[in-house]
């Protein structure tokens, strides 16, 4: 049976915005307008779990991950507790405010269903 998915960046049809909330990282992921929007939204809501987020952001492997689905907006808000340590003023991270984290997550390769492309 042929593979019905393609290994592509999550950002193929998912947008992102990220930032810091003290020592916690906040990532908003959403599906914009366009073809297959409703099916893409449902896929995103079903796909994202705390375990998947930890795979997408390996440095969160031992951290608490909270997901807040926003189906009417076609979005999910992700909170990664403690990713930024004590916050921007106390962090030596390359991205201490997590401003680039959303784009990093969008760049990660995932198996996207071909019918959503």
C-alpha positions as CSV (number, residue, x, y, z in Angstrom):
1,X,0.0,0.0,0.0
2,X,1.4,3.4,-0.9
3,X,2.4,5.9,1.8
4,X,-0.4,8.5,2.1
5,X,1.8,11.0,3.9
6,X,4.8,13.2,2.9
7,X,7.6,14.2,5.2
8,X,7.4,18.0,5.0
9,X,7.9,21.0,7.3
10,X,5.0,21.5,9.7
11,X,4.9,25.1,8.4
12,X,3.7,23.8,5.0
13,X,0.3,25.0,6.1
14,X,0.7,25.9,9.8
15,X,1.5,29.4,11.0
16,X,3.2,30.3,14.3
17,X,3.9,33.0,16.8
18,X,5.9,32.5,19.9
19,X,7.2,34.3,22.9
20,X,8.0,34.2,26.6
21,X,5.8,34.3,29.7
22,X,8.6,34.6,32.3
23,X,10.4,31.3,32.3
24,X,7.8,29.6,30.2
25,X,7.6,29.5,26.4
26,X,4.4,30.2,24.6
27,X,3.7,29.0,21.0
28,X,0.6,29.7,19.0
29,X,0.0,27.4,16.0
30,X,-2.8,28.0,13.6
31,X,-4.1,27.1,10.1
32,X,-4.8,30.1,7.9
33,X,-7.4,30.4,5.3
34,X,-7.1,28.3,2.2
35,X,-7.8,25.0,0.6
36,X,-8.7,22.1,3.0
37,X,-8.9,24.5,6.0
38,X,-11.3,22.6,8.1
39,X,-9.6,19.3,7.5
40,X,-6.2,20.9,8.2
41,X,-7.5,22.3,11.5
42,X,-8.8,19.0,12.5
43,X,-5.5,17.3,11.6
44,X,-3.6,19.9,13.7
45,X,-5.9,19.4,16.7
46,X,-5.6,15.7,16.5
47,X,-1.8,15.7,15.7
48,X,-0.6,17.8,18.6
49,X,-0.1,16.1,21.9
50,X,2.4,16.9,24.7
51,X,4.6,14.0,23.4
52,X,4.6,15.4,19.9
53,X,5.5,18.8,21.2
54,X,8.4,17.2,23.1
55,X,9.6,15.6,19.8
56,X,9.3,18.9,17.9
57,X,11.2,20.7,20.7
58,X,13.7,18.2,22.1
59,X,14.9,20.4,24.9
60,X,11.4,20.2,26.3
61,X,11.7,16.4,26.8
62,X,11.5,16.6,30.6
63,X,9.3,19.7,30.9
64,X,5.6,20.1,31.5
65,X,3.7,20.9,28.2
66,X,0.2,22.2,28.2
67,X,-2.0,22.4,25.1
68,X,-5.0,24.7,24.7
69,X,-7.0,23.8,21.6
70,X,-8.9,26.7,20.0
71,X,-10.9,25.0,17.3
72,X,-13.0,28.0,16.4
73,X,-9.8,29.9,15.6
74,X,-8.2,26.9,13.9
75,X,-5.4,27.0,16.5
76,X,-3.6,25.5,19.4
77,X,-1.8,27.4,22.1
78,X,1.2,25.6,23.6
79,X,2.8,26.4,26.9
80,X,6.2,24.8,27.7
81,X,6.8,25.3,31.4
82,X,10.4,26.2,32.4
83,X,11.9,26.1,28.9
84,X,13.4,29.6,29.5
85,X,14.7,28.9,33.0
86,X,14.2,31.9,35.2
87,X,13.2,34.2,32.3
88,X,14.9,36.5,29.8
89,X,17.0,38.4,32.3
90,X,18.5,35.3,33.7
91,X,18.9,33.2,30.6
92,X,21.9,32.5,28.4
93,X,19.8,30.8,25.8
94,X,20.3,31.8,22.2
95,X,16.6,32.8,22.0
96,X,15.9,33.9,25.6
97,X,12.4,35.3,24.7
98,X,11.4,32.3,22.5
99,X,10.7,34.7,19.6
100,X,12.2,32.2,17.1
101,X,10.7,29.1,18.7
102,X,7.5,29.2,16.5
103,X,9.6,29.3,13.3
104,X,11.8,26.5,14.6
105,X,8.6,24.3,15.2
106,X,7.3,25.2,11.7
107,X,10.6,24.0,10.2
108,X,10.4,20.6,11.8
109,X,9.6,17.7,9.5
110,X,6.4,15.8,10.1
111,X,4.3,13.3,8.2
112,X,1.6,15.4,6.5
113,X,-1.4,13.6,4.9
114,X,-1.2,14.1,1.1
115,X,-4.9,15.0,0.9
116,X,-4.2,18.1,3.0
117,X,-1.5,19.4,0.6
